[in-house]
């Protein structure tokens, strides 16, 4: 299971098509808040996060996600 967090529509569309052919389950999120919620709900094996997102950075999101598993 892969969680893909990307705010750019074109990149999200391109990568989603490629990823969906390679993984058993792909969960897609548009922003950090939704990505956090989807991580908490689905507990994916891998998370791909856009490095530059508005409002919350990818590093902040990664730190927040780690608090769920601590």
Predicted model as a PDB file, atoms N, CA, C, CB and O in Angstrom, pLDDT in the B-factor column:
MODEL        1                                                                  
ATOM      1  N   UNK A   1       0.843  -1.179   0.000  1.00 96.00           N  
ATOM      2  CA  UNK A   1       0.000   0.000   0.000  1.00 96.00           C  
ATOM      3  C   UNK A   1       0.894   1.249   0.000  1.00 96.00           C  
ATOM      4  CB  UNK A   1      -0.962  -0.006   1.227  1.00 96.00           C  
ATOM      5  O   UNK A   1       1.842   1.346   0.779  1.00 96.00           O  
ATOM      6  N   UNK A   2       0.577   2.194  -0.880  1.00 98.00           N  
ATOM      7  CA  UNK A   2       1.355   3.425  -1.002  1.00 98.00           C  
ATOM      8  C   UNK A   2       0.428   4.626  -0.841  1.00 98.00           C  
ATOM      9  CB  UNK A   2       2.096   3.482  -2.368  1.00 98.00           C  
ATOM     10  O   UNK A   2      -0.631   4.695  -1.463  1.00 98.00           O  
ATOM     11  N   UNK A   3       0.839   5.561  -0.002  1.00 97.00           N  
ATOM     12  CA  UNK A   3       0.159   6.851   0.122  1.00 97.00           C  
ATOM     13  C   UNK A   3       0.976   7.867  -0.663  1.00 97.00           C  
ATOM     14  CB  UNK A   3      -0.005   7.286   1.632  1.00 97.00           C  
ATOM     15  O   UNK A   3       2.170   8.035  -0.416  1.00 97.00           O  
ATOM     16  N   UNK A   4       0.338   8.538  -1.602  1.00 97.00           N  
ATOM     17  CA  UNK A   4       0.986   9.530  -2.453  1.00 97.00           C  
ATOM     18  C   UNK A   4       0.377  10.885  -2.149  1.00 97.00           C  
ATOM     19  CB  UNK A   4       0.836   9.174  -3.965  1.00 97.00           C  
ATOM     20  O   UNK A   4      -0.804  11.105  -2.418  1.00 97.00           O  
ATOM     21  N   UNK A   5       1.168  11.801  -1.591  1.00 96.00           N  
ATOM     22  CA  UNK A   5       0.701  13.140  -1.214  1.00 96.00           C  
ATOM     23  C   UNK A   5       1.329  14.145  -2.176  1.00 96.00           C  
ATOM     24  CB  UNK A   5       1.066  13.481   0.283  1.00 96.00           C  
ATOM     25  O   UNK A   5       2.539  14.372  -2.147  1.00 96.00           O  
ATOM     26  N   UNK A   6       0.501  14.741  -3.026  1.00 95.00           N  
ATOM     27  CA  UNK A   6       0.973  15.667  -4.061  1.00 95.00           C  
ATOM     28  C   UNK A   6      -0.089  16.720  -4.320  1.00 95.00           C  
ATOM     29  CB  UNK A   6       1.318  14.911  -5.372  1.00 95.00           C  
ATOM     30  O   UNK A   6      -1.256  16.390  -4.530  1.00 95.00           O  
ATOM     31  N   UNK A   7       0.314  18.002  -4.306  1.00 93.00           N  
ATOM     32  CA  UNK A   7      -0.649  19.082  -4.529  1.00 93.00           C  
ATOM     33  C   UNK A   7      -0.737  19.517  -5.990  1.00 93.00           C  
ATOM     34  CB  UNK A   7      -0.284  20.269  -3.677  1.00 93.00           C  
ATOM     35  O   UNK A   7      -1.729  20.134  -6.377  1.00 93.00           O  
ATOM     36  N   UNK A   8       0.257  19.219  -6.804  1.00 94.00           N  
ATOM     37  CA  UNK A   8       0.259  19.608  -8.214  1.00 94.00           C  
ATOM     38  C   UNK A   8      -0.564  18.605  -9.030  1.00 94.00           C  
ATOM     39  CB  UNK A   8       1.715  19.695  -8.760  1.00 94.00           C  
ATOM     40  O   UNK A   8      -0.250  17.415  -9.059  1.00 94.00           O  
ATOM     41  N   UNK A   9      -1.611  19.091  -9.687  1.00 95.00           N  
ATOM     42  CA  UNK A   9      -2.537  18.199 -10.408  1.00 95.00           C  
ATOM     43  C   UNK A   9      -1.863  17.417 -11.534  1.00 95.00           C  
ATOM     44  CB  UNK A   9      -3.684  19.004 -10.980  1.00 95.00           C  
ATOM     45  O   UNK A   9      -2.129  16.227 -11.700  1.00 95.00           O  
ATOM     46  N   UNK A  10      -1.001  18.064 -12.304  1.00 96.00           N  
ATOM     47  CA  UNK A  10      -0.345  17.398 -13.434  1.00 96.00           C  
ATOM     48  C   UNK A  10       0.600  16.298 -12.946  1.00 96.00           C  
ATOM     49  CB  UNK A  10       0.429  18.423 -14.287  1.00 96.00           C  
ATOM     50  O   UNK A  10       0.595  15.187 -13.475  1.00 96.00           O  
ATOM     51  N   UNK A  11       1.401  16.614 -11.947  1.00 95.00           N  
ATOM     52  CA  UNK A  11       2.327  15.619 -11.400  1.00 95.00           C  
ATOM     53  C   UNK A  11       1.554  14.477 -10.763  1.00 95.00           C  
ATOM     54  CB  UNK A  11       3.277  16.260 -10.370  1.00 95.00           C  
ATOM     55  O   UNK A  11       1.890  13.306 -10.939  1.00 95.00           O  
ATOM     56  N   UNK A  12       0.515  14.834 -10.019  1.00 96.00           N  
ATOM     57  CA  UNK A  12      -0.300  13.808  -9.357  1.00 96.00           C  
ATOM     58  C   UNK A  12      -0.913  12.861 -10.376  1.00 96.00           C  
ATOM     59  CB  UNK A  12      -1.406  14.459  -8.513  1.00 96.00           C  
ATOM     60  O   UNK A  12      -0.924  11.647 -10.172  1.00 96.00           O  
ATOM     61  N   UNK A  13      -1.417  13.403 -11.457  1.00 96.00           N  
ATOM     62  CA  UNK A  13      -2.035  12.582 -12.495  1.00 96.00           C  
ATOM     63  C   UNK A  13      -1.026  11.629 -13.141  1.00 96.00           C  
ATOM     64  CB  UNK A  13      -2.663  13.474 -13.561  1.00 96.00           C  
ATOM     65  O   UNK A  13      -1.293  10.437 -13.296  1.00 96.00           O  
ATOM     66  N   UNK A  14       0.125  12.167 -13.512  1.00 96.00           N  
ATOM     67  CA  UNK A  14       1.161  11.357 -14.163  1.00 96.00           C  
ATOM     68  C   UNK A  14       1.680  10.252 -13.250  1.00 96.00           C  
ATOM     69  CB  UNK A  14       2.320  12.242 -14.604  1.00 96.00           C  
ATOM     70  O   UNK A  14       1.735   9.086 -13.642  1.00 96.00           O  
ATOM     71  N   UNK A  15       2.057  10.624 -12.035  1.00 95.00           N  
ATOM     72  CA  UNK A  15       2.603   9.641 -11.105  1.00 95.00           C  
ATOM     73  C   UNK A  15       1.551   8.626 -10.671  1.00 95.00           C  
ATOM     74  CB  UNK A  15       3.181  10.340  -9.886  1.00 95.00           C  
ATOM     75  O   UNK A  15       1.861   7.447 -10.501  1.00 95.00           O  
ATOM     76  N   UNK A  16       0.323   9.069 -10.492  1.00 96.00           N  
ATOM     77  CA  UNK A  16      -0.744   8.159 -10.069  1.00 96.00           C  
ATOM     78  C   UNK A  16      -0.956   7.046 -11.082  1.00 96.00           C  
ATOM     79  CB  UNK A  16      -2.047   8.926  -9.860  1.00 96.00           C  
ATOM     80  O   UNK A  16      -1.139   5.886 -10.713  1.00 96.00           O  
ATOM     81  N   UNK A  17      -0.932   7.403 -12.358  1.00 96.00           N  
ATOM     82  CA  UNK A  17      -1.101   6.393 -13.408  1.00 96.00           C  
ATOM     83  C   UNK A  17       0.019   5.364 -13.350  1.00 96.00           C  
ATOM     84  CB  UNK A  17      -1.139   7.055 -14.795  1.00 96.00           C  
ATOM     85  O   UNK A  17      -0.228   4.160 -13.432  1.00 96.00           O  
ATOM     86  N   UNK A  18       1.244   5.840 -13.210  1.00 95.00           N  
ATOM     87  CA  UNK A  18       2.395   4.933 -13.155  1.00 95.00           C  
ATOM     88  C   UNK A  18       2.383   4.089 -11.885  1.00 95.00           C  
ATOM     89  CB  UNK A  18       3.700   5.725 -13.239  1.00 95.00           C  
ATOM     90  O   UNK A  18       2.597   2.878 -11.934  1.00 95.00           O  
ATOM     91  N   UNK A  19       2.136   4.728 -10.762  1.00 96.00           N  
ATOM     92  CA  UNK A  19       2.143   4.004  -9.492  1.00 96.00           C  
ATOM     93  C   UNK A  19       1.034   2.958  -9.410  1.00 96.00           C  
ATOM     94  CB  UNK A  19       2.005   4.980  -8.343  1.00 96.00           C  
ATOM     95  O   UNK A  19       1.250   1.863  -8.891  1.00 96.00           O  
ATOM     96  N   UNK A  20      -0.136   3.287  -9.915  1.00 95.00           N  
ATOM     97  CA  UNK A  20      -1.254   2.347  -9.815  1.00 95.00           C  
ATOM     98  C   UNK A  20      -0.989   1.052 -10.578  1.00 95.00           C  
ATOM     99  CB  UNK A  20      -2.525   2.995 -10.335  1.00 95.00           C  
ATOM    100  O   UNK A  20      -1.577   0.017 -10.265  1.00 95.00           O  
ATOM    101  N   UNK A  21      -0.106   1.104 -11.577  1.00 94.00           N  
ATOM    102  CA  UNK A  21       0.271  -0.107 -12.310  1.00 94.00           C  
ATOM    103  C   UNK A  21       1.327  -0.931 -11.574  1.00 94.00           C  
ATOM    104  CB  UNK A  21       0.785   0.264 -13.689  1.00 94.00           C  
ATOM    105  O   UNK A  21       1.572  -2.084 -11.929  1.00 94.00           O  
ATOM    106  N   UNK A  22       1.942  -0.357 -10.570  1.00 95.00           N  
ATOM    107  CA  UNK A  22       3.068  -1.006  -9.893  1.00 95.00           C  
ATOM    108  C   UNK A  22       2.764  -1.474  -8.472  1.00 95.00           C  
ATOM    109  CB  UNK A  22       4.224  -0.069  -9.854  1.00 95.00           C  
ATOM    110  O   UNK A  22       3.482  -2.320  -7.939  1.00 95.00           O  
ATOM    111  N   UNK A  23       1.721  -0.943  -7.853  1.00 96.00           N  
ATOM    112  CA  UNK A  23       1.421  -1.290  -6.455  1.00 96.00           C  
ATOM    113  C   UNK A  23       0.029  -1.897  -6.350  1.00 96.00           C  
ATOM    114  CB  UNK A  23       1.529  -0.044  -5.543  1.00 96.00           C  
ATOM    115  O   UNK A  23      -0.825  -1.691  -7.212  1.00 96.00           O  
ATOM    116  N   UNK A  24      -0.181  -2.654  -5.268  1.00 95.00           N  
ATOM    117  CA  UNK A  24      -1.484  -3.294  -5.099  1.00 95.00           C  
ATOM    118  C   UNK A  24      -2.574  -2.301  -4.695  1.00 95.00           C  
ATOM    119  CB  UNK A  24      -1.387  -4.394  -4.062  1.00 95.00           C  
ATOM    120  O   UNK A  24      -3.728  -2.437  -5.101  1.00 95.00           O  
ATOM    121  N   UNK A  25      -2.198  -1.295  -3.887  1.00 97.00           N  
ATOM    122  CA  UNK A  25      -3.181  -0.288  -3.477  1.00 97.00           C  
ATOM    123  C   UNK A  25      -2.507   1.081  -3.423  1.00 97.00           C  
ATOM    124  CB  UNK A  25      -3.809  -0.648  -2.093  1.00 97.00           C  
ATOM    125  O   UNK A  25      -1.449   1.242  -2.814  1.00 97.00           O  
ATOM    126  N   UNK A  26      -3.133   2.061  -4.066  1.00 98.00           N  
ATOM    127  CA  UNK A  26      -2.619   3.430  -4.090  1.00 98.00           C  
ATOM    128  C   UNK A  26      -3.655   4.358  -3.475  1.00 98.00           C  
ATOM    129  CB  UNK A  26      -2.271   3.875  -5.540  1.00 98.00           C  
ATOM    130  O   UNK A  26      -4.810   4.397  -3.899  1.00 98.00           O  
ATOM    131  N   UNK A  27      -3.219   5.103  -2.468  1.00 98.00           N  
ATOM    132  CA  UNK A  27      -4.064   6.086  -1.812  1.00 98.00           C  
ATOM    133  C   UNK A  27      -3.493   7.452  -2.172  1.00 98.00           C  
ATOM    134  CB  UNK A  27      -4.125   5.866  -0.246  1.00 98.00           C  
ATOM    135  O   UNK A  27      -2.300   7.700  -1.994  1.00 98.00           O  
ATOM    136  N   UNK A  28      -4.343   8.332  -2.675  1.00 98.00           N  
ATOM    137  CA  UNK A  28      -3.879   9.630  -3.169  1.00 98.00           C  
ATOM    138  C   UNK A  28      -4.443  10.749  -2.298  1.00 98.00           C  
ATOM    139  CB  UNK A  28      -4.291   9.837  -4.650  1.00 98.00           C  
ATOM    140  O   UNK A  28      -5.612  10.734  -1.913  1.00 98.00           O  
ATOM    141  N   UNK A  29      -3.583  11.713  -2.002  1.00 96.00           N  
ATOM    142  CA  UNK A  29      -3.982  12.859  -1.194  1.00 96.00           C  
ATOM    143  C   UNK A  29      -3.511  14.149  -1.857  1.00 96.00           C  
ATOM    144  CB  UNK A  29      -3.413  12.745   0.237  1.00 96.00           C  
ATOM    145  O   UNK A  29      -2.466  14.178  -2.506  1.00 96.00           O  
ATOM    146  N   UNK A  30      -4.297  15.223  -1.686  1.00 93.00           N  
ATOM    147  CA  UNK A  30      -3.998  16.517  -2.296  1.00 93.00           C  
ATOM    148  C   UNK A  30      -3.196  17.459  -1.405  1.00 93.00           C  
ATOM    149  CB  UNK A  30      -5.268  17.183  -2.683  1.00 93.00           C  
ATOM    150  O   UNK A  30      -2.598  18.418  -1.892  1.00 93.00           O  
ATOM    151  N   UNK A  31      -3.182  17.188  -0.099  1.00 92.00           N  
ATOM    152  CA  UNK A  31      -2.520  18.116   0.813  1.00 92.00           C  
ATOM    153  C   UNK A  31      -2.082  17.392   2.083  1.00 92.00           C  
ATOM    154  CB  UNK A  31      -3.452  19.292   1.162  1.00 92.00           C  
ATOM    155  O   UNK A  31      -2.425  16.230   2.299  1.00 92.00           O  
ATOM    156  N   UNK A  32      -1.328  18.089   2.910  1.00 91.00           N  
ATOM    157  CA  UNK A  32      -0.750  17.485   4.105  1.00 91.00           C  
ATOM    158  C   UNK A  32      -1.809  17.051   5.121  1.00 91.00           C  
ATOM    159  CB  UNK A  32       0.206  18.457   4.754  1.00 91.00           C  
ATOM    160  O   UNK A  32      -1.694  15.973   5.705  1.00 91.00           O  
ATOM    161  N   UNK A  33      -2.823  17.864   5.335  1.00 91.00           N  
ATOM    162  CA  UNK A  33      -3.853  17.502   6.307  1.00 91.00           C  
ATOM    163  C   UNK A  33      -4.589  16.235   5.890  1.00 91.00           C  
ATOM    164  CB  UNK A  33      -4.845  18.648   6.478  1.00 91.00           C  
ATOM    165  O   UNK A  33      -4.811  15.342   6.708  1.00 91.00           O  
ATOM    166  N   UNK A  34      -4.963  16.161   4.630  1.00 94.00           N  
ATOM    167  CA  UNK A  34      -5.637  14.969   4.126  1.00 94.00           C  
ATOM    168  C   UNK A  34      -4.687  13.767   4.132  1.00 94.00           C  
ATOM    169  CB  UNK A  34      -6.176  15.218   2.705  1.00 94.00           C  
ATOM    170  O   UNK A  34      -5.098  12.649   4.440  1.00 94.00           O  
ATOM    171  N   UNK A  35      -3.428  14.003   3.792  1.00 94.00           N  
ATOM    172  CA  UNK A  35      -2.435  12.937   3.819  1.00 94.00           C  
ATOM    173  C   UNK A  35      -2.274  12.357   5.210  1.00 94.00           C  
ATOM    174  CB  UNK A  35      -1.104  13.447   3.318  1.00 94.00           C  
ATOM    175  O   UNK A  35      -2.160  11.142   5.373  1.00 94.00           O  
ATOM    176  N   UNK A  36      -2.264  13.217   6.206  1.00 94.00           N  
ATOM    177  CA  UNK A  36      -2.161  12.769   7.598  1.00 94.00           C  
ATOM    178  C   UNK A  36      -3.372  11.914   7.971  1.00 94.00           C  
ATOM    179  CB  UNK A  36      -2.044  13.982   8.555  1.00 94.00           C  
ATOM    180  O   UNK A  36      -3.225  10.849   8.570  1.00 94.00           O  
ATOM    181  N   UNK A  37      -4.555  12.380   7.615  1.00 95.00           N  
ATOM    182  CA  UNK A  37      -5.779  11.623   7.913  1.00 95.00           C  
ATOM    183  C   UNK A  37      -5.787  10.266   7.223  1.00 95.00           C  
ATOM    184  CB  UNK A  37      -7.010  12.420   7.490  1.00 95.00           C  
ATOM    185  O   UNK A  37      -6.162   9.254   7.816  1.00 95.00           O  
ATOM    186  N   UNK A  38      -5.365  10.261   5.958  1.00 96.00           N  
ATOM    187  CA  UNK A  38      -5.350   8.992   5.219  1.00 96.00           C  
ATOM    188  C   UNK A  38      -4.281   8.042   5.758  1.00 96.00           C  
ATOM    189  CB  UNK A  38      -5.112   9.250   3.727  1.00 96.00           C  
ATOM    190  O   UNK A  38      -4.480   6.827   5.763  1.00 96.00           O  
ATOM    191  N   UNK A  39      -3.158   8.583   6.207  1.00 95.00           N  
ATOM    192  CA  UNK A  39      -2.157   7.726   6.834  1.00 95.00           C  
ATOM    193  C   UNK A  39      -2.740   7.081   8.080  1.00 95.00           C  
ATOM    194  CB  UNK A  39      -0.888   8.528   7.185  1.00 95.00           C  
ATOM    195  O   UNK A  39      -2.610   5.873   8.280  1.00 95.00           O  
ATOM    196  N   UNK A  40      -3.376   7.880   8.907  1.00 93.00           N  
ATOM    197  CA  UNK A  40      -3.961   7.372  10.153  1.00 93.00           C  
ATOM    198  C   UNK A  40      -5.026   6.314   9.876  1.00 93.00           C  
ATOM    199  CB  UNK A  40      -4.568   8.524  10.965  1.00 93.00           C  
ATOM    200  O   UNK A  40      -5.153   5.348  10.628  1.00 93.00           O  
ATOM    201  N   UNK A  41      -5.784   6.491   8.809  1.00 95.00           N  
ATOM    202  CA  UNK A  41      -6.857   5.545   8.468  1.00 95.00           C  
ATOM    203  C   UNK A  41      -6.329   4.256   7.839  1.00 95.00           C  
ATOM    204  CB  UNK A  41      -7.841   6.204   7.516  1.00 95.00           C  
ATOM    205  O   UNK A  41      -6.744   3.164   8.229  1.00 95.00           O  
ATOM    206  N   UNK A  42      -5.426   4.370   6.877  1.00 96.00           N  
ATOM    207  CA  UNK A  42      -5.014   3.209   6.076  1.00 96.00           C  
ATOM    208  C   UNK A  42      -3.684   2.575   6.493  1.00 96.00           C  
ATOM    209  CB  UNK A  42      -4.920   3.613   4.648  1.00 96.00           C  
ATOM    210  O   UNK A  42      -3.436   1.417   6.156  1.00 96.00           O  
ATOM    211  N   UNK A  43      -2.832   3.286   7.208  1.00 94.00           N  
ATOM    212  CA  UNK A  43      -1.511   2.791   7.612  1.00 94.00           C  
ATOM    213  C   UNK A  43      -0.744   2.177   6.434  1.00 94.00           C  
ATOM    214  CB  UNK A  43      -1.660   1.753   8.730  1.00 94.00           C  
ATOM    215  O   UNK A  43      -0.421   0.990   6.464  1.00 94.00           O  
ATOM    216  N   UNK A  44      -0.452   2.969   5.405  1.00 96.00           N  
ATOM    217  CA  UNK A  44       0.243   2.445   4.227  1.00 96.00           C  
ATOM    218  C   UNK A  44       1.668   1.992   4.551  1.00 96.00           C  
ATOM    219  CB  UNK A  44       0.276   3.503   3.130  1.00 96.00           C  
ATOM    220  O   UNK A  44       2.253   2.400   5.555  1.00 96.00           O  
ATOM    221  N   UNK A  45       2.209   1.144   3.683  1.00 95.00           N  
ATOM    222  CA  UNK A  45       3.580   0.658   3.845  1.00 95.00           C  
ATOM    223  C   UNK A  45       4.606   1.699   3.422  1.00 95.00           C  
ATOM    224  CB  UNK A  45       3.782  -0.616   3.042  1.00 95.00           C  
ATOM    225  O   UNK A  45       5.689   1.778   4.001  1.00 95.00           O  
ATOM    226  N   UNK A  46       4.269   2.496   2.417  1.00 95.00           N  
ATOM    227  CA  UNK A  46       5.174   3.500   1.867  1.00 95.00           C  
ATOM    228  C   UNK A  46       4.426   4.823   1.710  1.00 95.00           C  
ATOM    229  CB  UNK A  46       5.762   3.031   0.503  1.00 95.00           C  
ATOM    230  O   UNK A  46       3.244   4.845   1.365  1.00 95.00           O  
ATOM    231  N   UNK A  47       5.132   5.923   1.968  1.00 95.00           N  
ATOM    232  CA  UNK A  47       4.551   7.252   1.785  1.00 95.00           C  
ATOM    233  C   UNK A  47       5.455   8.047   0.848  1.00 95.00           C  
ATOM    234  CB  UNK A  47       4.374   7.992   3.156  1.00 95.00           C  
ATOM    235  O   UNK A  47       6.656   8.166   1.091  1.00 95.00           O  
ATOM    236  N   UNK A  48       4.882   8.584  -0.214  1.00 95.00           N  
ATOM    237  CA  UNK A  48       5.598   9.483  -1.121  1.00 95.00           C  
ATOM    238  C   UNK A  48       4.996  10.869  -0.930  1.00 95.00           C  
ATOM    239  CB  UNK A  48       5.498   9.006  -2.633  1.00 95.00           C  
ATOM    240  O   UNK A  48       3.812  11.082  -1.192  1.00 95.00           O  
ATOM    241  N   UNK A  49       5.819  11.810  -0.470  1.00 93.00           N  
ATOM    242  CA  UNK A  49       5.332  13.155  -0.161  1.00 93.00           C  
ATOM    243  C   UNK A  49       6.053  14.179  -1.032  1.00 93.00           C  
ATOM    244  CB  UNK A  49       5.532  13.483   1.342  1.00 93.00           C  
ATOM    245  O   UNK A  49       7.278  14.166  -1.145  1.00 93.00           O  
ATOM    246  N   UNK A  50       5.276  15.060  -1.639  1.00 90.00           N  
ATOM    247  CA  UNK A  50       5.829  16.197  -2.382  1.00 90.00           C  
ATOM    248  C   UNK A  50       6.694  17.010  -1.419  1.00 90.00           C  
ATOM    249  CB  UNK A  50       4.687  17.087  -3.013  1.00 90.00           C  
ATOM    250  O   UNK A  50       6.249  17.339  -0.319  1.00 90.00           O  
ATOM    251  N   UNK A  51       7.898  17.330  -1.813  1.00 89.00           N  
ATOM    252  CA  UNK A  51       8.819  18.043  -0.929  1.00 89.00           C  
ATOM    253  C   UNK A  51       8.398  19.492  -0.693  1.00 89.00           C  
ATOM    254  CB  UNK A  51      10.218  18.007  -1.505  1.00 89.00           C  
ATOM    255  O   UNK A  51       8.651  20.036   0.382  1.00 89.00           O  
ATOM    256  N   UNK A  52       7.757  20.128  -1.685  1.00 86.00           N  
ATOM    257  CA  UNK A  52       7.337  21.524  -1.524  1.00 86.00           C  
ATOM    258  C   UNK A  52       5.823  21.625  -1.631  1.00 86.00           C  
ATOM    259  CB  UNK A  52       8.014  22.430  -2.583  1.00 86.00           C  
ATOM    260  O   UNK A  52       5.260  21.596  -2.726  1.00 86.00           O  
ATOM    261  N   UNK A  53       5.183  21.743  -0.493  1.00 83.00           N  
ATOM    262  CA  UNK A  53       3.728  21.904  -0.444  1.00 83.00           C  
ATOM    263  C   UNK A  53       3.395  23.186   0.314  1.00 83.00           C  
ATOM    264  CB  UNK A  53       3.049  20.669   0.230  1.00 83.00           C  
ATOM    265  O   UNK A  53       4.151  23.610   1.187  1.00 83.00           O  
ATOM    266  N   UNK A  54       2.269  23.798  -0.021  1.00 80.00           N  
ATOM    267  CA  UNK A  54       1.874  25.002   0.720  1.00 80.00           C  
ATOM    268  C   UNK A  54       1.404  24.634   2.131  1.00 80.00           C  
ATOM    269  CB  UNK A  54       0.755  25.764  -0.037  1.00 80.00           C  
ATOM    270  O   UNK A  54       0.972  23.507   2.377  1.00 80.00           O  
ATOM    271  N   UNK A  55       1.491  25.568   3.021  1.00 83.00           N  
ATOM    272  CA  UNK A  55       1.032  25.464   4.408  1.00 83.00           C  
ATOM    273  C   UNK A  55       1.922  24.566   5.254  1.00 83.00           C  
ATOM    274  CB  UNK A  55      -0.383  24.946   4.444  1.00 83.00           C  
ATOM    275  O   UNK A  55       2.604  25.061   6.151  1.00 83.00           O  
ATOM    276  N   UNK A  56       1.938  23.255   4.999  1.00 83.00           N  
ATOM    277  CA  UNK A  56       2.711  22.310   5.809  1.00 83.00           C  
ATOM    278  C   UNK A  56       3.774  21.665   4.923  1.00 83.00           C  
ATOM    279  CB  UNK A  56       1.784  21.221   6.453  1.00 83.00           C  
ATOM    280  O   UNK A  56       3.449  21.124   3.867  1.00 83.00           O  
ATOM    281  N   UNK A  57       5.028  21.716   5.338  1.00 83.00           N  
ATOM    282  CA  UNK A  57       6.099  21.117   4.541  1.00 83.00           C  
ATOM    283  C   UNK A  57       6.070  19.601   4.652  1.00 83.00           C  
ATOM    284  CB  UNK A  57       7.466  21.652   4.984  1.00 83.00           C  
ATOM    285  O   UNK A  57       5.453  19.040   5.557  1.00 83.00           O  
ATOM    286  N   UNK A  58       6.737  18.963   3.732  1.00 86.00           N  
ATOM    287  CA  UNK A  58       6.785  17.499   3.743  1.00 86.00           C  
ATOM    288  C   UNK A  58       7.490  16.995   5.003  1.00 86.00           C  
ATOM    289  CB  UNK A  58       7.503  16.970   2.480  1.00 86.00           C  
ATOM    290  O   UNK A  58       7.124  15.950   5.540  1.00 86.00           O  
ATOM    291  N   UNK A  59       8.484  17.721   5.472  1.00 86.00           N  
ATOM    292  CA  UNK A  59       9.184  17.306   6.692  1.00 86.00           C  
ATOM    293  C   UNK A  59       8.279  17.415   7.911  1.00 86.00           C  
ATOM    294  CB  UNK A  59      10.442  18.150   6.900  1.00 86.00           C  
ATOM    295  O   UNK A  59       8.313  16.559   8.794  1.00 86.00           O  
ATOM    296  N   UNK A  60       7.473  18.467   7.957  1.00 89.00           N  
ATOM    297  CA  UNK A  60       6.519  18.608   9.065  1.00 89.00           C  
ATOM    298  C   UNK A  60       5.495  17.479   9.037  1.00 89.00           C  
ATOM    299  CB  UNK A  60       5.804  19.974   8.997  1.00 89.00           C  
ATOM    300  O   UNK A  60       5.137  16.931  10.080  1.00 89.00           O  
ATOM    301  N   UNK A  61       5.028  17.136   7.845  1.00 89.00           N  
ATOM    302  CA  UNK A  61       4.069  16.038   7.709  1.00 89.00           C  
ATOM    303  C   UNK A  61       4.698  14.727   8.147  1.00 89.00           C  
ATOM    304  CB  UNK A  61       3.568  15.927   6.260  1.00 89.00           C  
ATOM    305  O   UNK A  61       4.069  13.948   8.862  1.00 89.00           O  
ATOM    306  N   UNK A  62       5.928  14.475   7.730  1.00 89.00           N  
ATOM    307  CA  UNK A  62       6.615  13.245   8.130  1.00 89.00           C  
ATOM    308  C   UNK A  62       6.764  13.154   9.642  1.00 89.00           C  
ATOM    309  CB  UNK A  62       7.987  13.166   7.468  1.00 89.00           C  
ATOM    310  O   UNK A  62       6.553  12.091  10.227  1.00 89.00           O  
ATOM    311  N   UNK A  63       7.131  14.275  10.280  1.00 90.00           N  
ATOM    312  CA  UNK A  63       7.256  14.294  11.734  1.00 90.00           C  
ATOM    313  C   UNK A  63       5.908  14.024  12.411  1.00 90.00           C  
ATOM    314  CB  UNK A  63       7.819  15.643  12.199  1.00 90.00           C  
ATOM    315  O   UNK A  63       5.838  13.293  13.399  1.00 90.00           O  
ATOM    316  N   UNK A  64       4.857  14.612  11.876  1.00 88.00           N  
ATOM    317  CA  UNK A  64       3.524  14.423  12.441  1.00 88.00           C  
ATOM    318  C   UNK A  64       3.078  12.955  12.303  1.00 88.00           C  
ATOM    319  CB  UNK A  64       2.511  15.362  11.746  1.00 88.00           C  
ATOM    320  O   UNK A  64       2.490  12.391  13.226  1.00 88.00           O  
ATOM    321  N   UNK A  65       3.359  12.357  11.161  1.00 89.00           N  
ATOM    322  CA  UNK A  65       3.006  10.954  10.935  1.00 89.00           C  
ATOM    323  C   UNK A  65       3.766  10.049  11.912  1.00 89.00           C  
ATOM    324  CB  UNK A  65       3.313  10.546   9.472  1.00 89.00           C  
ATOM    325  O   UNK A  65       3.221   9.067  12.417  1.00 89.00           O  
ATOM    326  N   UNK A  66       5.007  10.389  12.163  1.00 88.00           N  
ATOM    327  CA  UNK A  66       5.803   9.558  13.091  1.00 88.00           C  
ATOM    328  C   UNK A  66       5.214   9.549  14.491  1.00 88.00           C  
ATOM    329  CB  UNK A  66       7.247  10.059  13.151  1.00 88.00           C  
ATOM    330  O   UNK A  66       5.411   8.589  15.236  1.00 88.00           O  
ATOM    331  N   UNK A  67       4.488  10.609  14.866  1.00 87.00           N  
ATOM    332  CA  UNK A  67       3.893  10.633  16.214  1.00 87.00           C  
ATOM    333  C   UNK A  67       2.791   9.597  16.347  1.00 87.00           C  
ATOM    334  CB  UNK A  67       3.335  12.026  16.533  1.00 87.00           C  
ATOM    335  O   UNK A  67       2.506   9.152  17.459  1.00 87.00           O  
ATOM    336  N   UNK A  68       2.169   9.202  15.257  1.00 80.00           N  
ATOM    337  CA  UNK A  68       1.122   8.174  15.307  1.00 80.00           C  
ATOM    338  C   UNK A  68       1.722   6.840  15.715  1.00 80.00           C  
ATOM    339  CB  UNK A  68       0.408   8.046  13.941  1.00 80.00           C  
ATOM    340  O   UNK A  68       1.120   6.095  16.489  1.00 80.00           O  
ATOM    341  N   UNK A  69       2.912   6.531  15.196  1.00 68.00           N  
ATOM    342  CA  UNK A  69       3.518   5.238  15.410  1.00 68.00           C  
ATOM    343  C   UNK A  69       4.403   5.156  16.653  1.00 68.00           C  
ATOM    344  CB  UNK A  69       4.311   4.876  14.221  1.00 68.00           C  
ATOM    345  O   UNK A  69       4.876   4.071  16.991  1.00 68.00           O  
ATOM    346  N   UNK A  70       4.634   6.264  17.334  1.00 59.00           N  
ATOM    347  CA  UNK A  70       5.473   6.239  18.533  1.00 59.00           C  
ATOM    348  C   UNK A  70       4.757   5.661  19.725  1.00 59.00           C  
ATOM    349  CB  UNK A  70       5.950   7.621  18.863  1.00 59.00           C  
ATOM    350  O   UNK A  70       5.333   5.573  20.809  1.00 59.00           O  
TER     351      UNK A  70                                                      
ENDMDL                                                                          
END                                                                             
